[in-house]
Amino acid sequence: MLALFFIGLGSVGAVLPLLPTTPFLLLAAMCASRSSPALHAWLYSHPRFGPLLRDWRDHRAIRPRAKITALVLVALSWGWMWISVEPLYARLSASAVMTGVVIFLATRPHGPSR
């Protein structure tokens, strides 16, 4: 059930810019690997989701387009948060978390080493 829930969230994230797709699909793949080999195989062979999952599984890599999209959305979210969130400690805490996310994303490889 959790795998299907995360697939649903990942699918919504594929069309809504503020909801991430890949983390939910990674969670779905993890849940399906333990409960449904057929669903797990379907995820990895899916034409849209499969390449992202295989890149992560095989190379711990994030494709350039997904990485750039994520970084741009983090930057936009940071800007909006800095303008609209009070108090200062909340902005600084969120900024620290966002900095960690940016560092993580920026240091992931783009794909298999050639």
Secondary structure, 3 states (H helix, E strand, C coil): CHHHHHHHHHHHHHHCCCCCCHHHHHHHHHHHHHHCHHHHHHHHHCCCCHHHHHHHHHHCCCCHHHHHHHHHHHHHHHHHHHHHCCCHHHHHHHHHHHHHHHHHHHHCCCCCCC
